[in-house]
């Protein structure tokens, strides 16, 4: 069933049926949030990204080379 079909079906439901859908959906969302998220990437790629992030951490920390660019965050940018 497509998303559009599901929404159309919900529109045809009674108020009590809609509330039941909300309750079941809320329960399912809570269950999903308790489970660890699955990555779309391979474990090797995840390790490489984590290693790269650790290596660059100091550069983005206050006083780091790349932190200077954050001083521009509050300024408006206009094309010259």
SEFIZA-3560 file (N, C-alpha, C; in Angstrom, 3 decimals):
REM SEFIZA-3560
<numar><xx>0.848</xx><yy>-1.172</yy><zz>0.000</zz><atom>N</atom></numar>
<numar><xx>0.000</xx><yy>0.000</yy><zz>0.000</zz><atom>CA</atom></numar>
<numar><xx>0.897</xx><yy>1.239</yy><zz>0.000</zz><atom>C</atom></numar>
<numar><xx>0.586</xx><yy>2.189</yy><zz>-0.841</zz><atom>N</atom></numar>
<numar><xx>1.403</xx><yy>3.397</yy><zz>-0.933</zz><atom>CA</atom></numar>
<numar><xx>1.064</xx><yy>4.366</yy><zz>0.196</zz><atom>C</atom></numar>
<numar><xx>1.935</xx><yy>5.327</yy><zz>0.375</zz><atom>N</atom></numar>
<numar><xx>1.726</xx><yy>6.355</yy><zz>1.402</zz><atom>CA</atom></numar>
<numar><xx>0.414</xx><yy>7.088</yy><zz>1.158</zz><atom>C</atom></numar>
<numar><xx>0.149</xx><yy>7.429</yy><zz>-0.099</zz><atom>N</atom></numar>
<numar><xx>-1.078</xx><yy>8.140</yy><zz>-0.456</zz><atom>CA</atom></numar>
<numar><xx>-2.308</xx><yy>7.309</yy><zz>-0.132</zz><atom>C</atom></numar>
<numar><xx>-2.247</xx><yy>6.013</yy><zz>-0.401</zz><atom>N</atom></numar>
<numar><xx>-3.376</xx><yy>5.121</yy><zz>-0.102</zz><atom>CA</atom></numar>
<numar><xx>-3.615</xx><yy>5.032</yy><zz>1.402</zz><atom>C</atom></numar>
<numar><xx>-2.544</xx><yy>4.971</yy><zz>2.163</zz><atom>N</atom></numar>
<numar><xx>-2.672</xx><yy>4.905</yy><zz>3.621</zz><atom>CA</atom></numar>
<numar><xx>-3.324</xx><yy>6.180</yy><zz>4.153</zz><atom>C</atom></numar>
<numar><xx>-2.844</xx><yy>7.331</yy><zz>3.688</zz><atom>N</atom></numar>
<numar><xx>-3.407</xx><yy>8.602</yy><zz>4.148</zz><atom>CA</atom></numar>
<numar><xx>-4.869</xx><yy>8.738</yy><zz>3.739</zz><atom>C</atom></numar>
<numar><xx>-5.210</xx><yy>8.305</yy><zz>2.540</zz><atom>N</atom></numar>
<numar><xx>-6.604</xx><yy>8.362</yy><zz>2.094</zz><atom>CA</atom></numar>
<numar><xx>-7.479</xx><yy>7.466</yy><zz>2.969</zz><atom>C</atom></numar>
<numar><xx>-6.963</xx><yy>6.316</yy><zz>3.323</zz><atom>N</atom></numar>
<numar><xx>-7.712</xx><yy>5.386</yy><zz>4.192</zz><atom>CA</atom></numar>
<numar><xx>-7.912</xx><yy>5.992</yy><zz>5.576</zz><atom>C</atom></numar>
<numar><xx>-6.895</xx><yy>6.643</yy><zz>6.096</zz><atom>N</atom></numar>
<numar><xx>-7.009</xx><yy>7.287</yy><zz>7.414</zz><atom>CA</atom></numar>
<numar><xx>-8.078</xx><yy>8.372</yy><zz>7.378</zz><atom>C</atom></numar>
<numar><xx>-8.144</xx><yy>9.110</yy><zz>6.293</zz><atom>N</atom></numar>
<numar><xx>-9.164</xx><yy>10.157</yy><zz>6.165</zz><atom>CA</atom></numar>
<numar><xx>-10.576</xx><yy>9.594</yy><zz>6.243</zz><atom>C</atom></numar>
<numar><xx>-10.764</xx><yy>8.359</yy><zz>5.784</zz><atom>N</atom></numar>
<numar><xx>-12.093</xx><yy>7.736</yy><zz>5.800</zz><atom>CA</atom></numar>
<numar><xx>-12.448</xx><yy>7.125</yy><zz>7.162</zz><atom>C</atom></numar>
<numar><xx>-11.472</xx><yy>7.044</yy><zz>8.080</zz><atom>N</atom></numar>
<numar><xx>-11.700</xx><yy>6.410</yy><zz>9.375</zz><atom>CA</atom></numar>
<numar><xx>-12.505</xx><yy>7.303</yy><zz>10.310</zz><atom>C</atom></numar>
<numar><xx>-13.117</xx><yy>6.647</yy><zz>11.291</zz><atom>N</atom></numar>
<numar><xx>-13.805</xx><yy>7.389</yy><zz>12.342</zz><atom>CA</atom></numar>
<numar><xx>-12.758</xx><yy>7.992</yy><zz>13.277</zz><atom>C</atom></numar>
<numar><xx>-13.204</xx><yy>8.875</yy><zz>14.136</zz><atom>N</atom></numar>
<numar><xx>-12.305</xx><yy>9.507</yy><zz>15.101</zz><atom>CA</atom></numar>
<numar><xx>-11.636</xx><yy>8.463</yy><zz>15.982</zz><atom>C</atom></numar>
<numar><xx>-12.405</xx><yy>7.500</yy><zz>16.470</zz><atom>N</atom></numar>
<numar><xx>-11.838</xx><yy>6.459</yy><zz>17.334</zz><atom>CA</atom></numar>
<numar><xx>-10.818</xx><yy>5.594</yy><zz>16.597</zz><atom>C</atom></numar>
<numar><xx>-11.086</xx><yy>5.305</yy><zz>15.332</zz><atom>N</atom></numar>
<numar><xx>-10.131</xx><yy>4.521</yy><zz>14.549</zz><atom>CA</atom></numar>
<numar><xx>-8.836</xx><yy>5.314</yy><zz>14.329</zz><atom>C</atom></numar>
<numar><xx>-8.972</xx><yy>6.604</yy><zz>14.086</zz><atom>N</atom></numar>
<numar><xx>-7.788</xx><yy>7.447</yy><zz>13.915</zz><atom>CA</atom></numar>
<numar><xx>-6.966</xx><yy>7.492</yy><zz>15.197</zz><atom>C</atom></numar>
<numar><xx>-7.634</xx><yy>7.600</yy><zz>16.342</zz><atom>N</atom></numar>
<numar><xx>-6.915</xx><yy>7.594</yy><zz>17.616</zz><atom>CA</atom></numar>
<numar><xx>-6.185</xx><yy>6.271</yy><zz>17.835</zz><atom>C</atom></numar>
<numar><xx>-6.811</xx><yy>5.174</yy><zz>17.430</zz><atom>N</atom></numar>
<numar><xx>-6.155</xx><yy>3.867</yy><zz>17.554</zz><atom>CA</atom></numar>
<numar><xx>-4.902</xx><yy>3.807</yy><zz>16.679</zz><atom>C</atom></numar>
<numar><xx>-4.985</xx><yy>4.368</yy><zz>15.469</zz><atom>N</atom></numar>
<numar><xx>-3.819</xx><yy>4.411</yy><zz>14.579</zz><atom>CA</atom></numar>
<numar><xx>-2.711</xx><yy>5.220</yy><zz>15.237</zz><atom>C</atom></numar>
<numar><xx>-3.062</xx><yy>6.347</yy><zz>15.842</zz><atom>N</atom></numar>
<numar><xx>-2.065</xx><yy>7.177</yy><zz>16.520</zz><atom>CA</atom></numar>
<numar><xx>-1.420</xx><yy>6.408</yy><zz>17.667</zz><atom>C</atom></numar>
<numar><xx>-2.217</xx><yy>5.709</yy><zz>18.464</zz><atom>N</atom></numar>
<numar><xx>-1.679</xx><yy>4.958</yy><zz>19.596</zz><atom>CA</atom></numar>
<numar><xx>-0.734</xx><yy>3.855</yy><zz>19.145</zz><atom>C</atom></numar>
<numar><xx>-1.136</xx><yy>3.114</yy><zz>18.132</zz><atom>N</atom></numar>
<numar><xx>-0.288</xx><yy>2.025</yy><zz>17.631</zz><atom>CA</atom></numar>
<numar><xx>0.987</xx><yy>2.590</yy><zz>17.022</zz><atom>C</atom></numar>
<numar><xx>0.871</xx><yy>3.666</yy><zz>16.246</zz><atom>N</atom></numar>
<numar><xx>2.039</xx><yy>4.284</yy><zz>15.620</zz><atom>CA</atom></numar>
<numar><xx>3.000</xx><yy>4.817</yy><zz>16.673</zz><atom>C</atom></numar>
<numar><xx>2.467</xx><yy>5.445</yy><zz>17.712</zz><atom>N</atom></numar>
<numar><xx>3.305</xx><yy>5.960</yy><zz>18.799</zz><atom>CA</atom></numar>
<numar><xx>4.055</xx><yy>4.823</yy><zz>19.485</zz><atom>C</atom></numar>
<numar><xx>3.363</xx><yy>3.723</yy><zz>19.735</zz><atom>N</atom></numar>
<numar><xx>4.011</xx><yy>2.569</yy><zz>20.370</zz><atom>CA</atom></numar>
<numar><xx>5.128</xx><yy>2.027</yy><zz>19.483</zz><atom>C</atom></numar>
<numar><xx>4.866</xx><yy>1.923</yy><zz>18.197</zz><atom>N</atom></numar>
<numar><xx>5.884</xx><yy>1.419</yy><zz>17.271</zz><atom>CA</atom></numar>
<numar><xx>7.093</xx><yy>2.355</yy><zz>17.202</zz><atom>C</atom></numar>
<numar><xx>6.845</xx><yy>3.666</yy><zz>17.219</zz><atom>N</atom></numar>
<numar><xx>7.952</xx><yy>4.629</yy><zz>17.208</zz><atom>CA</atom></numar>
<numar><xx>8.796</xx><yy>4.508</yy><zz>18.469</zz><atom>C</atom></numar>
<numar><xx>8.143</xx><yy>4.323</yy><zz>19.607</zz><atom>N</atom></numar>
<numar><xx>8.893</xx><yy>4.149</yy><zz>20.857</zz><atom>CA</atom></numar>
<numar><xx>9.756</xx><yy>2.894</yy><zz>20.810</zz><atom>C</atom></numar>
<numar><xx>9.193</xx><yy>1.824</yy><zz>20.278</zz><atom>N</atom></numar>
<numar><xx>9.967</xx><yy>0.578</yy><zz>20.155</zz><atom>CA</atom></numar>
<numar><xx>11.153</xx><yy>0.778</yy><zz>19.215</zz><atom>C</atom></numar>
<numar><xx>10.921</xx><yy>1.473</yy><zz>18.107</zz><atom>N</atom></numar>
<numar><xx>12.001</xx><yy>1.732</yy><zz>17.148</zz><atom>CA</atom></numar>
<numar><xx>13.114</xx><yy>2.550</yy><zz>17.776</zz><atom>C</atom></numar>
<numar><xx>12.746</xx><yy>3.524</yy><zz>18.606</zz><atom>N</atom></numar>
<numar><xx>13.764</xx><yy>4.397</yy><zz>19.194</zz><atom>CA</atom></numar>
<numar><xx>14.629</xx><yy>3.671</yy><zz>20.209</zz><atom>C</atom></numar>
<numar><xx>14.164</xx><yy>2.553</yy><zz>20.725</zz><atom>N</atom></numar>
<numar><xx>14.951</xx><yy>1.771</yy><zz>21.686</zz><atom>CA</atom></numar>
<numar><xx>16.002</xx><yy>0.909</yy><zz>20.998</zz><atom>C</atom></numar>
<numar><xx>15.802</xx><yy>0.652</yy><zz>19.711</zz><atom>N</atom></numar>
<numar><xx>16.730</xx><yy>-0.189</yy><zz>18.968</zz><atom>CA</atom></numar>
<numar><xx>17.822</xx><yy>0.685</yy><zz>18.356</zz><atom>C</atom></numar>
<numar><xx>19.058</xx><yy>0.196</yy><zz>18.343</zz><atom>N</atom></numar>
<numar><xx>20.134</xx><yy>0.975</yy><zz>17.733</zz><atom>CA</atom></numar>
<numar><xx>19.862</xx><yy>1.186</yy><zz>16.247</zz><atom>C</atom></numar>
<numar><xx>20.222</xx><yy>2.402</yy><zz>15.762</zz><atom>N</atom></numar>
<numar><xx>20.041</xx><yy>2.692</yy><zz>14.344</zz><atom>CA</atom></numar>
<numar><xx>21.020</xx><yy>1.889</yy><zz>13.513</zz><atom>C</atom></numar>
<numar><xx>20.539</xx><yy>1.386</yy><zz>12.414</zz><atom>N</atom></numar>
<numar><xx>21.399</xx><yy>0.658</yy><zz>11.497</zz><atom>CA</atom></numar>
<numar><xx>22.007</xx><yy>1.643</yy><zz>10.508</zz><atom>C</atom></numar>
<numar><xx>23.296</xx><yy>1.502</yy><zz>10.312</zz><atom>N</atom></numar>
<numar><xx>23.993</xx><yy>2.382</yy><zz>9.381</zz><atom>CA</atom></numar>
<numar><xx>23.819</xx><yy>1.868</yy><zz>7.959</zz><atom>C</atom></numar>
<numar><xx>23.795</xx><yy>2.806</yy><zz>7.015</zz><atom>N</atom></numar>
<numar><xx>23.742</xx><yy>2.430</yy><zz>5.603</zz><atom>CA</atom></numar>
<numar><xx>25.126</xx><yy>2.064</yy><zz>5.108</zz><atom>C</atom></numar>
<numar><xx>26.151</xx><yy>2.357</yy><zz>5.907</zz><atom>N</atom></numar>
<numar><xx>27.528</xx><yy>2.180</yy><zz>5.475</zz><atom>CA</atom></numar>
<numar><xx>28.131</xx><yy>0.917</yy><zz>6.080</zz><atom>C</atom></numar>
<numar><xx>29.193</xx><yy>0.439</yy><zz>5.450</zz><atom>N</atom></numar>
<numar><xx>29.878</xx><yy>-0.752</yy><zz>5.939</zz><atom>CA</atom></numar>
<numar><xx>30.601</xx><yy>-0.429</yy><zz>7.246</zz><atom>C</atom></numar>
<numar><xx>30.817</xx><yy>-1.432</yy><zz>8.087</zz><atom>N</atom></numar>
<numar><xx>31.558</xx><yy>-1.201</yy><zz>9.335</zz><atom>CA</atom></numar>
<numar><xx>32.953</xx><yy>-0.620</yy><zz>9.086</zz><atom>C</atom></numar>
<numar><xx>33.608</xx><yy>-1.027</yy><zz>8.008</zz><atom>N</atom></numar>
<numar><xx>34.944</xx><yy>-0.498</yy><zz>7.688</zz><atom>CA</atom></numar>
<numar><xx>34.861</xx><yy>0.989</yy><zz>7.377</zz><atom>C</atom></numar>
<numar><xx>33.885</xx><yy>1.399</yy><zz>6.600</zz><atom>N</atom></numar>
<numar><xx>33.713</xx><yy>2.807</yy><zz>6.273</zz><atom>CA</atom></numar>
<numar><xx>33.402</xx><yy>3.601</yy><zz>7.543</zz><atom>C</atom></numar>
<numar><xx>32.564</xx><yy>3.070</yy><zz>8.414</zz><atom>N</atom></numar>
<numar><xx>32.242</xx><yy>3.728</yy><zz>9.685</zz><atom>CA</atom></numar>
<numar><xx>33.518</xx><yy>3.951</yy><zz>10.505</zz><atom>C</atom></numar>
<numar><xx>34.395</xx><yy>2.944</yy><zz>10.552</zz><atom>N</atom></numar>
<numar><xx>35.661</xx><yy>3.076</yy><zz>11.298</zz><atom>CA</atom></numar>
<numar><xx>36.545</xx><yy>4.154</yy><zz>10.682</zz><atom>C</atom></numar>
<numar><xx>36.597</xx><yy>4.204</yy><zz>9.366</zz><atom>N</atom></numar>
<numar><xx>37.416</xx><yy>5.209</yy><zz>8.692</zz><atom>CA</atom></numar>
<numar><xx>36.899</xx><yy>6.623</yy><zz>8.976</zz><atom>C</atom></numar>
<numar><xx>35.608</xx><yy>6.805</yy><zz>8.936</zz><atom>N</atom></numar>
<numar><xx>35.020</xx><yy>8.120</yy><zz>9.212</zz><atom>CA</atom></numar>
<numar><xx>35.279</xx><yy>8.521</yy><zz>10.661</zz><atom>C</atom></numar>
<numar><xx>35.119</xx><yy>7.578</yy><zz>11.576</zz><atom>N</atom></numar>
<numar><xx>35.375</xx><yy>7.869</yy><zz>12.988</zz><atom>CA</atom></numar>
<numar><xx>36.835</xx><yy>8.269</yy><zz>13.203</zz><atom>C</atom></numar>
<numar><xx>37.754</xx><yy>7.559</yy><zz>12.551</zz><atom>N</atom></numar>
<numar><xx>39.174</xx><yy>7.875</yy><zz>12.668</zz><atom>CA</atom></numar>
<numar><xx>39.462</xx><yy>9.276</yy><zz>12.115</zz><atom>C</atom></numar>
<numar><xx>38.876</xx><yy>9.605</yy><zz>10.961</zz><atom>N</atom></numar>
<numar><xx>39.082</xx><yy>10.924</yy><zz>10.362</zz><atom>CA</atom></numar>
<numar><xx>38.518</xx><yy>12.019</yy><zz>11.267</zz><atom>C</atom></numar>
<numar><xx>37.367</xx><yy>11.775</yy><zz>11.876</zz><atom>N</atom></numar>
<numar><xx>36.768</xx><yy>12.767</yy><zz>12.774</zz><atom>CA</atom></numar>
<numar><xx>37.654</xx><yy>13.001</yy><zz>13.991</zz><atom>C</atom></numar>
<numar><xx>38.216</xx><yy>11.924</yy><zz>14.536</zz><atom>N</atom></numar>
<numar><xx>39.122</xx><yy>12.078</yy><zz>15.692</zz><atom>CA</atom></numar>
<numar><xx>40.353</xx><yy>12.891</yy><zz>15.294</zz><atom>C</atom></numar>
<numar><xx>40.883</xx><yy>12.642</yy><zz>14.091</zz><atom>N</atom></numar>
<numar><xx>42.073</xx><yy>13.348</yy><zz>13.633</zz><atom>CA</atom></numar>
<numar><xx>41.798</xx><yy>14.845</yy><zz>13.456</zz><atom>C</atom></numar>
<numar><xx>40.603</xx><yy>15.209</yy><zz>13.023</zz><atom>N</atom></numar>
<numar><xx>40.277</xx><yy>16.603</yy><zz>12.731</zz><atom>CA</atom></numar>
<numar><xx>39.687</xx><yy>17.353</yy><zz>13.926</zz><atom>C</atom></numar>
<numar><xx>39.422</xx><yy>16.653</yy><zz>15.007</zz><atom>N</atom></numar>
<numar><xx>38.743</xx><yy>17.264</yy><zz>16.152</zz><atom>CA</atom></numar>
<numar><xx>39.449</xx><yy>18.528</yy><zz>16.646</zz><atom>C</atom></numar>
<numar><xx>40.757</xx><yy>18.475</yy><zz>16.799</zz><atom>N</atom></numar>
<numar><xx>41.507</xx><yy>19.629</yy><zz>17.301</zz><atom>CA</atom></numar>
<numar><xx>41.409</xx><yy>20.823</yy><zz>16.361</zz><atom>C</atom></numar>
<numar><xx>41.329</xx><yy>20.563</yy><zz>15.058</zz><atom>N</atom></numar>
<numar><xx>41.249</xx><yy>21.650</yy><zz>14.082</zz><atom>CA</atom></numar>
<numar><xx>39.955</xx><yy>22.457</yy><zz>14.245</zz><atom>C</atom></numar>
<numar><xx>38.878</xx><yy>21.784</yy><zz>14.671</zz><atom>N</atom></numar>
<numar><xx>37.591</xx><yy>22.456</yy><zz>14.814</zz><atom>CA</atom></numar>
<numar><xx>37.337</xx><yy>22.945</yy><zz>16.238</zz><atom>C</atom></numar>
<numar><xx>38.169</xx><yy>22.574</yy><zz>17.177</zz><atom>N</atom></numar>
<numar><xx>38.029</xx><yy>23.007</yy><zz>18.569</zz><atom>CA</atom></numar>
<numar><xx>38.364</xx><yy>24.496</yy><zz>18.665</zz><atom>C</atom></numar>
<numar><xx>37.878</xx><yy>25.184</yy><zz>19.706</zz><atom>N</atom></numar>
<numar><xx>38.240</xx><yy>26.599</yy><zz>19.869</zz><atom>CA</atom></numar>
<numar><xx>39.756</xx><yy>26.768</yy><zz>19.833</zz><atom>C</atom></numar>
<numar><xx>40.200</xx><yy>27.730</yy><zz>19.022</zz><atom>N</atom></numar>
<numar><xx>41.623</xx><yy>27.961</yy><zz>18.861</zz><atom>CA</atom></numar>
<numar><xx>42.236</xx><yy>27.162</yy><zz>17.733</zz><atom>C</atom></numar>
<numar><xx>41.497</xx><yy>26.212</yy><zz>17.178</zz><atom>N</atom></numar>
<numar><xx>42.002</xx><yy>25.398</yy><zz>16.070</zz><atom>CA</atom></numar>
<numar><xx>41.984</xx><yy>26.172</yy><zz>14.772</zz><atom>C</atom></numar>
<numar><xx>42.714</xx><yy>25.692</yy><zz>13.789</zz><atom>N</atom></numar>
<numar><xx>42.839</xx><yy>26.369</yy><zz>12.491</zz><atom>CA</atom></numar>
<numar><xx>41.483</xx><yy>26.636</yy><zz>11.829</zz><atom>C</atom></numar>
<numar><xx>40.580</xx><yy>25.661</yy><zz>11.879</zz><atom>N</atom></numar>
<numar><xx>39.316</xx><yy>25.812</yy><zz>11.170</zz><atom>CA</atom></numar>
<numar><xx>38.242</xx><yy>26.507</yy><zz>11.996</zz><atom>C</atom></numar>
<numar><xx>38.467</xx><yy>26.692</yy><zz>13.286</zz><atom>N</atom></numar>
<numar><xx>37.489</xx><yy>27.368</yy><zz>14.134</zz><atom>CA</atom></numar>
<numar><xx>37.379</xx><yy>28.844</yy><zz>13.772</zz><atom>C</atom></numar>
<numar><xx>38.398</xx><yy>29.410</yy><zz>13.161</zz><atom>N</atom></numar>
<numar><xx>38.370</xx><yy>30.830</yy><zz>12.785</zz><atom>CA</atom></numar>
<numar><xx>37.215</xx><yy>31.124</yy><zz>11.836</zz><atom>C</atom></numar>
<numar><xx>36.852</xx><yy>30.172</yy><zz>11.002</zz><atom>N</atom></numar>
<numar><xx>35.758</xx><yy>30.386</yy><zz>10.060</zz><atom>CA</atom></numar>
<numar><xx>34.415</xx><yy>30.524</yy><zz>10.756</zz><atom>C</atom></numar>
<numar><xx>34.270</xx><yy>29.998</yy><zz>11.951</zz><atom>N</atom></numar>
<numar><xx>32.992</xx><yy>30.100</yy><zz>12.654</zz><atom>CA</atom></numar>
<numar><xx>32.728</xx><yy>31.528</yy><zz>13.129</zz><atom>C</atom></numar>
<numar><xx>33.744</xx><yy>32.383</yy><zz>13.141</zz><atom>N</atom></numar>
<numar><xx>33.548</xx><yy>33.784</yy><zz>13.509</zz><atom>CA</atom></numar>
<numar><xx>32.648</xx><yy>34.485</yy><zz>12.501</zz><atom>C</atom></numar>
<numar><xx>32.506</xx><yy>33.936</yy><zz>11.317</zz><atom>N</atom></numar>
<numar><xx>31.676</xx><yy>34.540</yy><zz>10.278</zz><atom>CA</atom></numar>
<numar><xx>30.221</xx><yy>34.060</yy><zz>10.337</zz><atom>C</atom></numar>
<numar><xx>29.914</xx><yy>33.132</yy><zz>11.225</zz><atom>N</atom></numar>
<numar><xx>28.580</xx><yy>32.535</yy><zz>11.264</zz><atom>CA</atom></numar>
<numar><xx>27.461</xx><yy>33.553</yy><zz>11.445</zz><atom>C</atom></numar>
<numar><xx>27.657</xx><yy>34.592</yy><zz>12.208</zz><atom>N</atom></numar>
<numar><xx>26.604</xx><yy>35.558</yy><zz>12.471</zz><atom>CA</atom></numar>
<numar><xx>26.511</xx><yy>36.676</yy><zz>11.449</zz><atom>C</atom></numar>
<numar><xx>27.430</xx><yy>36.738</yy><zz>10.514</zz><atom>N</atom></numar>
<numar><xx>27.457</xx><yy>37.838</yy><zz>9.554</zz><atom>CA</atom></numar>
<numar><xx>26.633</xx><yy>37.501</yy><zz>8.315</zz><atom>C</atom></numar>
<numar><xx>26.003</xx><yy>38.548</yy><zz>7.760</zz><atom>N</atom></numar>
<numar><xx>25.275</xx><yy>38.379</yy><zz>6.511</zz><atom>CA</atom></numar>
<numar><xx>26.271</xx><yy>38.227</yy><zz>5.376</zz><atom>C</atom></numar>
<numar><xx>25.878</xx><yy>37.467</yy><zz>4.382</zz><atom>N</atom></numar>
<numar><xx>26.728</xx><yy>37.283</yy><zz>3.208</zz><atom>CA</atom></numar>
<numar><xx>26.011</xx><yy>37.878</yy><zz>2.010</zz><atom>C</atom></numar>
<numar><xx>26.687</xx><yy>38.712</yy><zz>1.303</zz><atom>N</atom></numar>
<numar><xx>26.125</xx><yy>39.301</yy><zz>0.096</zz><atom>CA</atom></numar>
<numar><xx>27.101</xx><yy>39.081</yy><zz>-1.042</zz><atom>C</atom></numar>
<numar><xx>26.555</xx><yy>38.653</yy><zz>-2.179</zz><atom>N</atom></numar>
<numar><xx>27.395</xx><yy>38.463</yy><zz>-3.369</zz><atom>CA</atom></numar>
<numar><xx>27.955</xx><yy>39.803</yy><zz>-3.812</zz><atom>C</atom></numar>
<numar><xx>29.216</xx><yy>39.817</yy><zz>-4.148</zz><atom>N</atom></numar>
<numar><xx>29.837</xx><yy>41.073</yy><zz>-4.590</zz><atom>CA</atom></numar>
<numar><xx>29.639</xx><yy>41.246</yy><zz>-6.071</zz><atom>C</atom></numar>
//
